């Protein structure tokens, strides 16, 4: 017996909004706010760079244009994940 070929990963991330304090993402039926104070990489980014986000393995976000990688857990609990920013 042969297994069926797996389908495409349909989980997506949607940029829902940008304000002067942060960005809102919608991922797998949940909304997340990323304040610029805790996620400074996005503050000076172009909208097109922020929109170019990919959800990998259902829990990892990748912004290629900005060279930023975040696990969804680090968005849920930002204080538990130290960040390096220079």
N, C-alpha and C positions, 0 to 999 in steps of 0.2 A: 504494500500500500504506500502511496506517495502523498506527502502532505501538500496541501494547497499552498500556492505562493501567497505570502503575506501582502496585504495591501499597503498603500502609502500611509505614512503617518499624517493623520488629519488634524492633530492638535496644532493650533496656531496661536500666535500672540498678536494682539491688535493694540495699536497705539490709540487710546481713546481721547487723550487731551494733553495739552502742554500749557502751563501757566507760568507766572513769574516765580513760583515756588517749587515746581517740580513737574513730573510727568505721570500720567495714569496709563496703566497697561491692563488689558483684559486677557486673561490666560485661563483656559479650561474652566469656564463658568465662574471665575473669580476676578475681582478687580483689585489692583495693587497700585499704591501711590509711592513713587520714588522721589522724595524731597531732594532738591539740589544740595541741601546742607549735608545729607548723608551719602548722596550719589553725585559728586561734583563733576563727573565726566560729561554729564548731559547739559550742564548749564550754558556753556558756550557753543554747543554743537548745533549744526544746521538741522532743520526739521527733517530733511531727507536722510541725514545720517542716523537720526533717532528712529525714523520709520524703518530703516533697513535692519530689522532685528529678526533673528531666526530662533525658534524653539527646537532644541536638540534633546532627544531622549526623554521628552516630556517634562524635564525639570531644569534644563540648562539654557540660558539665554545668551546669544552671541550677537554682538554688534561689530561686524567686520570693519566698517568704515572708521569706527572709534577705537578699535582694538580693546573692546570691553567684553568680559565674560562674567556672568553672574548666575549663581544657582538660585532658584526660586526661594529656597529656604533663607538665603541671605537677604531677600527682600522682606520676607515675613518677620525675620528676627535680625535686623541690621546690627544691633548692638552685640550679637553673638558672633559676628564675623568681622574681624579686623580688615580694614582696607588700606591699601598702599596707594597714595596719590601724591604725585610730585609735579 
